[in-house]
Amino acid sequence: MQLPDNRLGYWRQFSINLLIAALATLGLAGCSGGAENELVSAGKTVWEANCRVCHQQGLGGAPMIGNQKQWAPRIAQGVPVLIEHATQGYSGATGVMPPRGGNPDLPDEQLKLAVAYMVSQSR
């Protein structure tokens, strides 16, 4: 049986939110579950296309992916704050983040996946 489109969207968003929570609290990037791996892979793809330039080299003060020392204080603020900074932009003592990584067309869903991926790789 196929669910109506609105129900599929609800469950997809629910899955993404669950993944974000799991990655943020448990660091499950290496887990072998099919759905989790799919979403982590999707987050990596978004990161590679939109976030990599700054977060791989530390441009503009961006925390480099995998650098636990740089990410720890940010992760401690909570994933919702990280998503807010990624969505709306951030300018502070630690650096500058343009809204949506400079891509105004980047959908919220993809942005959340990229944040979850970076957090999972930087714990």
GROMACS elastic network, one bead per residue, 0.5 to 0.9 nm:
[ bonds ]
;  ai    aj funct       b0    kb
    2     5     6  0.88895   500
    2     8     6  0.88061   500
    3     6     6  0.80458   500
    3     7     6  0.60093   500
    3     8     6  0.61306   500
    4     7     6  0.54707   500
    4     8     6  0.64406   500
    4     9     6  0.88586   500
    5     8     6  0.50607   500
    5     9     6  0.61987   500
    5    10     6  0.86320   500
    6     9     6  0.51053   500
    6    10     6  0.62346   500
    6    11     6  0.87938   500
    7    11     6  0.62436   500
    7    12     6  0.85165   500
    8    11     6  0.52470   500
    8    12     6  0.60538   500
    8    13     6  0.85521   500
    9    12     6  0.50914   500
    9    13     6  0.60874   500
    9    14     6  0.84156   500
   10    13     6  0.52542   500
   10    14     6  0.60316   500
   10    15     6  0.86034   500
   11    15     6  0.60366   500
   11    16     6  0.85550   500
   12    15     6  0.50785   500
   12    16     6  0.62719   500
   12    17     6  0.86778   500
   13    16     6  0.50201   500
   13    17     6  0.61125   500
   13    18     6  0.84707   500
   13   109     6  0.76151   500
   14    17     6  0.51479   500
   14    18     6  0.60657   500
   14    19     6  0.85514   500
   15    18     6  0.50364   500
   15    19     6  0.60851   500
   15    20     6  0.85930   500
   15    35     6  0.83929   500
   15    36     6  0.86548   500
   15    39     6  0.86682   500
   16    19     6  0.50473   500
   16    20     6  0.61608   500
   16    21     6  0.86337   500
   16    36     6  0.89138   500
   16    39     6  0.71851   500
   16   109     6  0.77499   500
   16   112     6  0.79960   500
   16   113     6  0.72341   500
   17    20     6  0.50823   500
   17    21     6  0.62268   500
   17    22     6  0.85909   500
   17   112     6  0.83502   500
   17   113     6  0.89808   500
   18    21     6  0.51447   500
   18    22     6  0.61016   500
   18    23     6  0.85331   500
   19    22     6  0.50102   500
   19    23     6  0.59282   500
   19    24     6  0.82939   500
   19    28     6  0.86669   500
   19    36     6  0.66630   500
   19    39     6  0.74918   500
   19    40     6  0.82780   500
   19   113     6  0.85480   500
   19   116     6  0.77150   500
   20    23     6  0.52018   500
   20    24     6  0.59308   500
   20    25     6  0.85121   500
   20    79     6  0.79263   500
   20   112     6  0.74606   500
   20   113     6  0.72410   500
   20   115     6  0.82074   500
   20   116     6  0.52038   500
   20   117     6  0.83303   500
   20   119     6  0.89924   500
   20   120     6  0.89483   500
   21    24     6  0.51456   500
   21    25     6  0.60958   500
   21    26     6  0.82135   500
   21    79     6  0.80290   500
   21   116     6  0.82774   500
   22    25     6  0.53166   500
   22    26     6  0.55220   500
   22    27     6  0.68351   500
   22    28     6  0.65933   500
   23    26     6  0.54135   500
   23    28     6  0.51168   500
   23    29     6  0.65572   500
   23   116     6  0.62649   500
   23   117     6  0.77297   500
   23   119     6  0.71267   500
   23   120     6  0.54135   500
   24    27     6  0.59258   500
   24    28     6  0.82776   500
   24    75     6  0.78756   500
   24    78     6  0.81296   500
   24    79     6  0.67491   500
   24   116     6  0.67704   500
   24   119     6  0.63489   500
   24   120     6  0.65619   500
   24   123     6  0.86118   500
   25    28     6  0.84328   500
   26    29     6  0.88053   500
   26   120     6  0.83669   500
   27    30     6  0.79710   500
   27    31     6  0.89769   500
   27   119     6  0.77063   500
   27   121     6  0.77183   500
   27   122     6  0.87125   500
   27   123     6  0.67277   500
   28    31     6  0.53713   500
   28    32     6  0.89885   500
   28    36     6  0.84029   500
   28   120     6  0.67111   500
   29    32     6  0.86517   500
   29    36     6  0.80098   500
   29    37     6  0.75198   500
   29    40     6  0.65938   500
   29   117     6  0.74830   500
   29   120     6  0.54896   500
   29   121     6  0.70004   500
   30    37     6  0.79319   500
   30   120     6  0.88158   500
   31    34     6  0.88238   500
   31    36     6  0.73277   500
   31    37     6  0.71000   500
   32    35     6  0.88709   500
   32    36     6  0.74475   500
   32    37     6  0.64305   500
   33    36     6  0.53362   500
   33    37     6  0.59459   500
   33    38     6  0.85013   500
   34    37     6  0.52187   500
   34    38     6  0.61362   500
   34    39     6  0.87569   500
   35    38     6  0.50252   500
   35    39     6  0.62844   500
   35    40     6  0.86017   500
   36    39     6  0.52166   500
   36    40     6  0.60751   500
   36    41     6  0.84088   500
   37    40     6  0.50341   500
   37    41     6  0.58778   500
   37    42     6  0.83972   500
   38    41     6  0.50775   500
   38    42     6  0.61071   500
   38    43     6  0.86386   500
   39    43     6  0.61178   500
   39    44     6  0.85688   500
   39   113     6  0.70856   500
   39   117     6  0.87356   500
   40    44     6  0.62140   500
   40    45     6  0.86388   500
   40   113     6  0.72222   500
   40   114     6  0.84344   500
   40   116     6  0.77887   500
   40   117     6  0.59434   500
   40   120     6  0.86957   500
   41    44     6  0.50299   500
   41    45     6  0.62152   500
   41    46     6  0.87155   500
   41   117     6  0.82302   500
   42    45     6  0.50465   500
   42    46     6  0.62964   500
   42    47     6  0.85722   500
   42   110     6  0.79589   500
   42   113     6  0.68821   500
   42   114     6  0.79038   500
   42   117     6  0.86270   500
   43    46     6  0.51405   500
   43    47     6  0.60644   500
   43    48     6  0.85702   500
   43   110     6  0.69432   500
   43   111     6  0.80834   500
   43   112     6  0.78963   500
   43   115     6  0.75257   500
   43   116     6  0.69789   500
   43   117     6  0.52287   500
   43   118     6  0.81814   500
   44    48     6  0.60341   500
   44    49     6  0.85988   500
   44   113     6  0.79051   500
   44   114     6  0.63525   500
   44   117     6  0.60477   500
   44   118     6  0.80302   500
   45    48     6  0.51436   500
   45    49     6  0.63029   500
   45    50     6  0.86247   500
   45   114     6  0.79696   500
   46    49     6  0.52117   500
   46    50     6  0.59495   500
   46    51     6  0.74354   500
   46    52     6  0.89527   500
   46   110     6  0.64154   500
   46   111     6  0.74532   500
   46   113     6  0.73735   500
   46   114     6  0.56646   500
   47    50     6  0.52814   500
   47    52     6  0.56962   500
   47    55     6  0.88027   500
   47   110     6  0.89692   500
   47   111     6  0.84713   500
   47   113     6  0.83615   500
   47   114     6  0.51283   500
   47   115     6  0.81063   500
   47   117     6  0.76625   500
   47   118     6  0.77731   500
   48    51     6  0.60477   500
   48    53     6  0.80684   500
   48   114     6  0.88362   500
   49    52     6  0.67767   500
   49    53     6  0.86775   500
   50    53     6  0.75399   500
   50    54     6  0.89676   500
   50   100     6  0.85456   500
   50   101     6  0.64898   500
   50   102     6  0.80557   500
   50   103     6  0.72407   500
   50   106     6  0.84284   500
   50   114     6  0.86608   500
   51    54     6  0.60710   500
   51    55     6  0.59542   500
   51    56     6  0.80450   500
   51   101     6  0.63450   500
   51   114     6  0.78438   500
   52    55     6  0.51702   500
   52    56     6  0.52860   500
   52    57     6  0.79863   500
   52    65     6  0.85672   500
   53    56     6  0.58256   500
   53    57     6  0.65324   500
   53    58     6  0.82725   500
   53    59     6  0.75610   500
   54    57     6  0.55052   500
   54    58     6  0.53691   500
   54    60     6  0.71104   500
   54    61     6  0.82619   500
   54    62     6  0.59824   500
   54    63     6  0.82807   500
   54    64     6  0.77296   500
   54   101     6  0.87925   500
   55    58     6  0.52420   500
   55    59     6  0.69109   500
   55    61     6  0.87061   500
   55    62     6  0.54182   500
   55    63     6  0.58376   500
   55    65     6  0.57568   500
   55   118     6  0.88115   500
   56    59     6  0.80894   500
   56    62     6  0.83957   500
   56    63     6  0.81501   500
   56    64     6  0.51486   500
   56    65     6  0.59560   500
   56    66     6  0.88516   500
   57    62     6  0.78942   500
   57    63     6  0.85034   500
   57    64     6  0.62780   500
   57    65     6  0.87526   500
   58    61     6  0.54064   500
   58    63     6  0.56944   500
   58    64     6  0.52166   500
   58    65     6  0.86697   500
   59    62     6  0.55669   500
   59    63     6  0.84450   500
   59    64     6  0.87026   500
   59    95     6  0.86478   500
   59    96     6  0.88538   500
   60    94     6  0.86562   500
   60    95     6  0.54654   500
   60    96     6  0.55412   500
   60    97     6  0.74604   500
   61    64     6  0.86640   500
   61    93     6  0.89144   500
   61    94     6  0.59052   500
   61    96     6  0.63889   500
   61    97     6  0.83712   500
   62    65     6  0.89216   500
   62    70     6  0.87830   500
   62    94     6  0.79476   500
   62    95     6  0.63039   500
   62    96     6  0.71178   500
   62    97     6  0.71998   500
   63    66     6  0.86608   500
   63    67     6  0.70975   500
   63    69     6  0.89383   500
   63    70     6  0.54298   500
   63    71     6  0.61074   500
   63    74     6  0.88461   500
   63    94     6  0.88693   500
   63    95     6  0.87927   500
   64    67     6  0.55542   500
   64    68     6  0.87108   500
   64    70     6  0.71246   500
   64    71     6  0.78252   500
   64   118     6  0.89335   500
   64   122     6  0.83584   500
   65    68     6  0.81805   500
   65    70     6  0.87821   500
   65    71     6  0.79820   500
   65   118     6  0.59398   500
   65   119     6  0.80252   500
   65   121     6  0.64904   500
   65   122     6  0.57579   500
   66    69     6  0.89473   500
   66    70     6  0.87505   500
   66    71     6  0.80317   500
   66   118     6  0.76247   500
   66   119     6  0.84013   500
   66   120     6  0.86342   500
   66   121     6  0.52615   500
   66   123     6  0.72694   500
   67    70     6  0.55518   500
   67    71     6  0.62528   500
   67    72     6  0.85660   500
   67   121     6  0.85028   500
   67   122     6  0.56824   500
   67   123     6  0.80029   500
   68    71     6  0.50687   500
   68    72     6  0.56715   500
   68   121     6  0.87263   500
   68   122     6  0.51539   500
   68   123     6  0.55153   500
   69    72     6  0.55562   500
   69    73     6  0.77996   500
   69   122     6  0.86879   500
   69   123     6  0.89043   500
   70    73     6  0.69727   500
   70    74     6  0.75993   500
   70   122     6  0.86234   500
   71    74     6  0.52019   500
   71    75     6  0.59311   500
   71    76     6  0.84576   500
   71   119     6  0.76695   500
   71   122     6  0.62845   500
   71   123     6  0.73523   500
   72    75     6  0.51705   500
   72    76     6  0.60634   500
   72    77     6  0.88660   500
   72   122     6  0.80280   500
   72   123     6  0.71235   500
   73    76     6  0.50430   500
   73    77     6  0.66979   500
   74    77     6  0.53600   500
   74    78     6  0.72645   500
   74    79     6  0.85188   500
   74    81     6  0.84162   500
   74    82     6  0.71703   500
   75    78     6  0.53618   500
   75    79     6  0.64898   500
   75    81     6  0.86938   500
   75    82     6  0.74803   500
   75   119     6  0.70951   500
   75   122     6  0.89568   500
   75   123     6  0.82670   500
   76    79     6  0.82836   500
   77    80     6  0.81588   500
   77    81     6  0.62314   500
   77    82     6  0.75283   500
   78    81     6  0.55659   500
   78    82     6  0.66323   500
   78    83     6  0.89194   500
   79    83     6  0.61051   500
   79    84     6  0.85053   500
   79   115     6  0.78690   500
   79   116     6  0.78755   500
   79   119     6  0.83053   500
   80    83     6  0.50665   500
   80    84     6  0.61038   500
   80    85     6  0.86485   500
   81    85     6  0.61413   500
   81    86     6  0.85095   500
   82    85     6  0.51350   500
   82    86     6  0.61128   500
   82    87     6  0.85003   500
   82   115     6  0.71486   500
   83    86     6  0.50001   500
   83    87     6  0.59427   500
   83    88     6  0.84037   500
   83   108     6  0.88875   500
   83   111     6  0.74982   500
   83   112     6  0.63377   500
   83   115     6  0.66214   500
   83   116     6  0.89549   500
   84    87     6  0.50588   500
   84    88     6  0.57835   500
   84    89     6  0.74312   500
   84    90     6  0.86269   500
   85    88     6  0.53637   500
   85    90     6  0.52407   500
   85    91     6  0.88989   500
   85    97     6  0.71826   500
   85    98     6  0.85319   500
   85    99     6  0.73957   500
   85   100     6  0.85390   500
   86    89     6  0.54332   500
   86    90     6  0.74205   500
   86    97     6  0.68801   500
   86    98     6  0.74473   500
   86    99     6  0.59115   500
   86   100     6  0.54411   500
   86   101     6  0.66302   500
   86   111     6  0.73370   500
   86   112     6  0.86062   500
   86   115     6  0.78245   500
   87    90     6  0.89145   500
   87    98     6  0.84233   500
   87    99     6  0.52369   500
   87   101     6  0.79405   500
   87   108     6  0.74683   500
   87   111     6  0.73997   500
   87   112     6  0.89363   500
   88    97     6  0.86817   500
   88    98     6  0.75575   500
   88   100     6  0.68244   500
   89    96     6  0.76340   500
   89    97     6  0.50685   500
   89   100     6  0.68389   500
   89   101     6  0.77203   500
   89   102     6  0.89822   500
   90    95     6  0.78057   500
   90    96     6  0.55824   500
   90    98     6  0.65487   500
   90    99     6  0.74123   500
   91    94     6  0.78683   500
   91    95     6  0.59780   500
   91    97     6  0.62980   500
   91    98     6  0.82055   500
   92    95     6  0.54613   500
   92    96     6  0.64160   500
   92    97     6  0.89766   500
   93    96     6  0.83750   500
   97   100     6  0.82458   500
   97   101     6  0.65578   500
   97   102     6  0.83713   500
   98   101     6  0.50853   500
   98   102     6  0.53520   500
   98   103     6  0.86232   500
   99   102     6  0.57880   500
   99   103     6  0.75104   500
   99   104     6  0.72628   500
  100   103     6  0.53351   500
  100   104     6  0.58800   500
  100   105     6  0.80243   500
  100   106     6  0.63533   500
  100   107     6  0.85477   500
  100   108     6  0.86439   500
  100   111     6  0.71779   500
  101   104     6  0.79497   500
  101   106     6  0.84582   500
  101   111     6  0.89135   500
  102   105     6  0.89678   500
  102   106     6  0.88345   500
  103   106     6  0.56006   500
  104   107     6  0.82742   500
  106   109     6  0.84342   500
  106   110     6  0.67098   500
  106   111     6  0.66146   500
  107   110     6  0.54573   500
  107   111     6  0.62580   500
  107   112     6  0.87685   500
  108   112     6  0.61219   500
  108   113     6  0.86308   500
  109   112     6  0.52942   500
  109   113     6  0.64174   500
  109   114     6  0.88725   500
  110   113     6  0.50329   500
  110   114     6  0.62747   500
  110   115     6  0.87138   500
  111   114     6  0.51638   500
  111   115     6  0.63045   500
  111   116     6  0.86619   500
  112   115     6  0.51078   500
  112   116     6  0.61106   500
  112   117     6  0.85157   500
  113   116     6  0.50872   500
  113   117     6  0.60839   500
  113   118     6  0.86784   500
  114   117     6  0.50262   500
  114   118     6  0.62162   500
  114   119     6  0.86132   500
  115   118     6  0.51918   500
  115   119     6  0.61509   500
  115   120     6  0.85245   500
  116   119     6  0.51718   500
  116   120     6  0.60500   500
  116   121     6  0.86456   500
  117   120     6  0.50939   500
  117   121     6  0.62743   500
  117   122     6  0.86525   500
  118   121     6  0.51851   500
  118   122     6  0.61000   500
  118   123     6  0.88954   500
  119   122     6  0.50940   500
  119   123     6  0.63309   500
  120   123     6  0.60816   500
